[in-house]
Amino acid sequence: MTAVLTEPAAVRVAGTRHLLSSEDLDRPTIERLLELAASFEAVAEREVKKLPTLRGRTVLSVFFEASTRTASSFELAAKRLSADTISLKASGSSVEKGETLKDTLLTLDAYAPDVVVIRHAQVGAAALATRYTRAAVVNAGDGAHQHPTQSLLDLYTMRAALGRVEGVHVAIVGDVLHSRVARSNLALLLACGAHVTLVGPPSLIPRGIEATGVSVSHEIGDIAAADVVYVLRMQRERMLPGEAYVPSLREYTLRYGVTSERVRAGQFVMHAGPMNRGVEISDEVADSAASLITRQVRAGLVVRMAVLYDLLAEPEAAA
């Protein structure tokens, strides 16, 4: 089981604001961030896309796990707001020589960053980081725990496609047990009045999750009732060694793969990526008109611009 770091999550630690968990966001805050992201989308259509808003500020990205979409969009978001950026990955850093997370953070804090964006395999790593930096901390994924900016960009994408989130029925399909995306999305979807159905094999659905207000199904056919089908990949890097959560990937695909035959007209399909085409989602669905996957990627930029702006440029409004 992934180790849990015991520092409790908080949105304010020692006077500094952070974004550590989707569960820290109430509905008015969610809506404010989505509106702010929409304003940045208008800026993205201009010939000159940069804003001077965060000039003189420093955004430090520390990624101890692989990332394409999250890392690149945070870096571009900071640059679009005219912030200075520093990016650090575990590969090639002193982490490979055995340096602890604490010492890495203390070293980087000496550069006086304004925001630290951190991704780490350990649950609670982002919360722990608040102890060793004076900067605002943004959780870019901590183990199977939380990924709050992903859930914000997913809601932004749904709202743009459907015109609302209230009353929308979302079916989340696949490896919910190991998915920080699923946990983060559940918090925001339920806070905004959506109905959520989790679909997957019993071994990949957390026990007792119905207590949160979601529905659970083990039949792929039940996605037909949803407005949005949100597909999850198998999180094999977070599974316990030797545990057989499904008989085989082939059987999983046959029973739970989202194919064109299983998606009805009028539904939208989402996926946080990276996709395993031919496993949890077919090429036909991923590349279809129903797919919002590319829109999710575009939304990631403006939503992360909104988060950085909100943390640094509007402290009173967000307090």
N, C-alpha and C positions, 0 to 999 in steps of 0.2 A: 504494500500500500504506500502511496506517496506520503512522504513525511509532511506533517502539518506544523507550521511555525505558529507559535502561540500568541503573537501580538494581535490584539483585537482590531477589527476594522473600524475606521472612523472617518468622518468627512472633515474633521478639523482636529489637528494635533498640534499642541503648543502654538496656537494662533495661525497655523498655516492650513489652507484648504487643500483637500485631496479628492481624487475620484478613485475609490478602491473597489466599490461594489455597486451593481445595479440596485441592490436593495437599499442603498443610501439615497436613492432618487425618488422623490414624491412626484405626483402627477404634474403640479405646476412647474416644477423644475424641468421635468422631461419636456413639457410643451414649450417652455422658454428656450431650451437648447435646440429643439427642432426648428423653431422659428428663426433662431439665430443662424442655424445651418442654412436655412432657405435664403437668408439674406446674403450669405457667402456664395451660394450657388449663382446668384445674379452677377456677382463680381467675377466669377469664373468664366462668364461668357464675354467679358471685356477683352480687348486686345492686350491691355496691360493688366495683368492679373494680381500684381502685388499690392499689398496695403502696408502702410507704415506703422500699423497698430502696435506691434511688439518689437519695434526697433530698439536695440540695446539690451534686449532680453536674451537669455540662453536656454535652449531646450536640449536636454541631454537624453538620448535614447540608449537604454542598456538592455540588450536582448540576449538572454542566456538560452533561449530556444529559437529554432529556425522560424523565420517569418518572411513573407513576401509582401502581402497586402498591408498588414498593420504597420510594419516598419517603414515601408516606402511612403505610405500616406501620412504618417505622423511627421516624417522628415519634410515632405513637400508642404504639408499644412503649416509647419513652423516657418518655412522659407516664404510661403505666400504671405505670411503675416510679418515678414522682415526680421524674424528672430535669427540669432546665430544658432547653429546646430552642431552637435557632436554626437556621433554614433559609435557605440561600442558593442561588439559581439564577443561571446565567450571564446570562440575560436580566434587565436592570435593574441589574446589578452593574458594577463597574469593569472586569470582563473585556471588556465591550463597548467599553471605551475603550482596550483593548490591554494591560491588565495581565497579567503572566505568572502561571502557576500558582504558581510559587515565591513571588512577592510577595503573591498572594492568601492563600496559606497562612501566610506570615509575619505578615500583618496579622491574620488570624483567630486565630493562636496567641497574640497579645497578650491575648486575652480568656480565656486559660487554660482551654480546653475539656478535658474528660476523654476524650471520644471524638470523632473526626472520621470521619463516614461520607461517602465520596467516590465519585462516579460521573463518569467522564471518557471521552472518545472515544479517548484514546491508551493503548495497551498500556503497562503499567508505571507509570501515573500514581499509583495507590495506593501502590505501593512507594516511588516518589519522594517522596510526601507524608510518609513517615516521617522524612525528612531535615529537614523544615521545620516540624514540630510536635512538641511534647512529649506530645501525646495519643496514646491508642491509635487506630489507624487500621483502619477496616473498609472493605474493597473492595466497593462496591455495583455494580461493573461497570466494567471498564477495556477499552474497545474490544472486540475479538473474543477476548479473553484469558480472563478469569475472572469468576465471579459466585458466590462461595462460599455466601452465605446463600440464594440460590435453590436450589442443589443440596441444602442441608440441609432446606429446607422441602419439596422434592420427595421426599426420602427419608422425611421424617416423614409425608407424605401417603400414600406407597406402603405404609409399614409399618402405618398405621392402617387402610388398606383391605384389605390382604392378610394382615396379622398377622406379616409378616416381610419382609426384604429378601434374605437368604441364599437363593440358588437361584431367585430370581424372574427371569424372562426379560423384558427391556425392549427394545422396538424403538423406536429414535429415528429419526424420519422427517423428511427435508427438508434444509435448508441447514446441514449440519453444519460445513462449511468456515468459515463466518463467525460461528458461534454460540458465544458464551461460556457459554451455558447448557449446551450439549452438552459442552463441554470440562470444565466443573465437575462435571456429573453423571457423566461417565465416571469421573472420579477416585474419587468416593464410591461409585458402584455397584460398581466393581471391588474397591475396598477392603472392601466389605461382602459380597462373594461372589455378586453378581448376574451374570447372563449378559446381555450387551448385543449387539444387532444394529443396525448402522447401515444405513438404507435411504434411497436417493436416487440421483439421476443421478450418474455418475462425476465430473462437473465440480464437484459440491458435496460430495464426500467427500474428506477430506485423504488425500494419498498416503502409503502406508506405515502408516496408522493401525492396521492389523491387528497390528502389533508390540506394541500395548498389551494385546492379549488379546481384542479385540472381533471380531465377525464383520461382514462387509460384504455387502450385497445391493443389486442395482439393480432388483429386482422387488418391487412393492408387495404382491403376493400373499404374500410371505414374512412379513408382519406377523401372519399368522394363527397362527403358532406362539407368539406372545408373550403374556405375561400383561398387560403394560401397553404401550400404544402412545403414545409421547411425540411430539407433533407440534411441529415448528419452523416458524416463519414464514420467508419469504424476507427476508434481511437486506440489503435493497437499499442502505441507507445505508452499508454497509461494502464494497460491491462496487466493483471498479475501473471507472472511467468507460470506456464503450465496449466492455467485455467482455460477451459474450453467454454467460452461464452456462447458460441454458436457451433454447430457441427462442422461447418466449413463455409468459406466465403461463397462458394458456388450455391450451397443451399440457402444461405442468407439472401443472395441476390434473387433466387427463384421466389422466395417467400416475401421479401420486403423491398426489393429493388423498385425504384420509382421509374416506371417505363411509360411510353406514350399510351399504352393500352390502359394504364391505371390512372391517368390524368384526364379529367373530363374538360370539356370546353368551358371557358370562363374562369378556370383556376389559374393562379399564379404559382410559380415554383421558385424557391430560394435555396441557396447553399452558401455557407460562409467560406468554403474553400479551405484547403485544396480539395478538389474533387477527385474521387477514384471512379473515373468513367467506366461503365460496365459492371460496377459493383453496386453502389448505392443509388446510382443515377445513370440512365442511359444517355448516349450521345444525342439521340433525338430529342429528349426532354431538355437537356442542358443547353442545346442550341436552338430551341424552339421559341416562338413568339411569346409563349407563356413564361419563359424564364426571365427572372429579374436579377440574375446573377451579376451581369455587367453593371446594372444600375446600382447594385450593392457596393461594388468597387468604387464607382464614382461618388456615391454617397459617403463613403469612408473619408474622403478628403474633406468635404465641407463640414461634416460632423466633427471631425477632429480639429479643424480650424475653430469651430464653435467652442469645443471643450477648452482648448488652449486660451482662446480669448476670454472665456468665462472665468477661468482660474486667475488670469493675470490682469485683465483690463477692466473687469467689473466686479471687484471684490465686495462692494456694498450690495449690489443687486442680487448676488448669489449667496450672500451670507445667511 
